[in-house]
Amino acid sequence: MRLRNLPHANELVRNHPNFIPEPEEYKGRWSEYFQNTNPIHIEIGSGKGKFITTLAGQNRGINYIALERQVSVLAKLIRKIPGTGLKNLAVVNADAEFLPQFFSPGEINRIYLNFSDPWPKKRHEKRRLTNSRFLEIYKELLINDGMICFKTDNRDFFDYSIEQFELAGYLLVNVIYDLHNSHLVNDNVTTEYEERFIKQGLPIYALTARKDINMPKRPV
Ligand SMILES: C[S@@+](CC[C@H](N)C(=O)[O-])C[C@H]1O[C@@H](n2cnc3c(N)ncnc32)[C@H](O)[C@@H]1O
């Protein structure tokens, strides 16, 4: 995602009450941060934040964590948090590589991957957020029966991801080739990228993968 550098983006993000400067401090203790034991759902690569701020507003009984590595984009997300605040949303500026430093095994109930960068070149395969390297990290951090919800506009990336989820032993619950013409559309919350693709009339591919308690453990 290319964005011109927002002036004061860093300051805006770092001074916001929903921003967590040292997420490693809450590893295994996110319930203390949120002051409840509600389920934890994280979005990796939240971008400008329409999806996660909407969900956090709709579902006060779920704790949401937005993870985004670009601070200039996070500034846009922060601006979507209403003045009245969202107590069930935490915002983290970091790369997904560091997830094991922020969460204990079994601490996450659900992971959202929305329009993740497809990294089409073979030599960049390991950067894809559905590469087996990441799927093994997610597996460790998700509760048994935890879910990963993935959406993309890129058919090659979708097919690749299905293969990776299956190889990593996840159970594919839903595999949808045209989300906006499916029965799941009514419950769907759109992202900024998704809105753009819908306007272009492009199909959105979506899947839900479940951590199977019997799944094999493979080296990362
Ligand atoms: C194509 S954008 C999609 C943004 C948003 N999810 C949407 O659908 O509108 C991908 C976003 O993921 C972020 N991102 C990519 N790789 C990441 C990683 N390894 N860790 C954290 N964020 C990442 C990028 O900075 C970018 O904002």
The ligand as an SDF file (V2000), in Angstrom:
LIG
                    3D

 27 29  0  0  0  0  0  0  0  0999 V2000
   -2.9110   -4.6770    0.5590 C   0  0  0  0  0  0  0  0  0  0  0  0
   -3.0140   -3.9030    2.1220 S   0  0  0  0  0  0  0  0  0  0  0  0
   -4.6210   -4.3570    2.7000 C   0  0  0  0  0  0  0  0  0  0  0  0
   -5.0810   -3.4860    3.8260 C   0  0  0  0  0  0  0  0  0  0  0  0
   -6.4480   -3.8380    4.4560 C   0  0  0  0  0  0  0  0  0  0  0  0
   -6.4060   -5.1430    5.0810 N   0  0  0  0  0  0  0  0  0  0  0  0
   -7.5400   -3.7830    3.4400 C   0  0  0  0  0  0  0  0  0  0  0  0
   -8.0320   -4.8540    3.0490 O   0  0  0  0  0  0  0  0  0  0  0  0
   -7.9250   -2.6740    3.0420 O   0  0  0  0  0  0  0  0  0  0  0  0
   -1.9530   -4.9190    3.1050 C   0  0  0  0  0  0  0  0  0  0  0  0
   -1.5660   -4.2780    4.4140 C   0  0  0  0  0  0  0  0  0  0  0  0
   -0.8680   -5.2350    5.1930 O   0  0  0  0  0  0  0  0  0  0  0  0
    0.2780   -4.6450    5.7780 C   0  0  0  0  0  0  0  0  0  0  0  0
    1.2550   -5.7210    5.9290 N   0  0  0  0  0  0  0  0  0  0  0  0
    1.8210   -6.4450    4.9440 C   0  0  0  0  0  0  0  0  0  0  0  0
    2.6470   -7.3810    5.4480 N   0  0  0  0  0  0  0  0  0  0  0  0
    2.5950   -7.2460    6.7970 C   0  0  0  0  0  0  0  0  0  0  0  0
    3.2420   -7.9140    7.8630 C   0  0  0  0  0  0  0  0  0  0  0  0
    4.1180   -8.9040    7.6380 N   0  0  0  0  0  0  0  0  0  0  0  0
    2.9700   -7.5360    9.1340 N   0  0  0  0  0  0  0  0  0  0  0  0
    2.1080   -6.5040    9.3820 C   0  0  0  0  0  0  0  0  0  0  0  0
    1.4580   -5.8220    8.3930 N   0  0  0  0  0  0  0  0  0  0  0  0
    1.7010   -6.1920    7.1190 C   0  0  0  0  0  0  0  0  0  0  0  0
    0.7140   -3.5900    4.7820 C   0  0  0  0  0  0  0  0  0  0  0  0
    1.4790   -2.5680    5.3980 O   0  0  0  0  0  0  0  0  0  0  0  0
   -0.6290   -3.0830    4.2720 C   0  0  0  0  0  0  0  0  0  0  0  0
   -1.1230   -2.0130    5.0350 O   0  0  0  0  0  0  0  0  0  0  0  0
  1  2  1  0
  2  3  1  0
  2 10  1  0
  3  4  1  0
  4  5  1  0
  5  6  1  0
  5  7  1  0
  7  8  2  0
  7  9  1  0
 10 11  1  0
 11 12  1  0
 11 26  1  0
 12 13  1  0
 13 14  1  0
 13 24  1  0
 14 15  1  0
 14 23  1  0
 15 16  2  0
 16 17  1  0
 17 18  1  0
 17 23  2  0
 18 19  1  0
 18 20  2  0
 20 21  1  0
 21 22  2  0
 22 23  1  0
 24 25  1  0
 24 26  1  0
 26 27  1  0
M  CHG  2   2   1   9  -1
M  END
$$$$
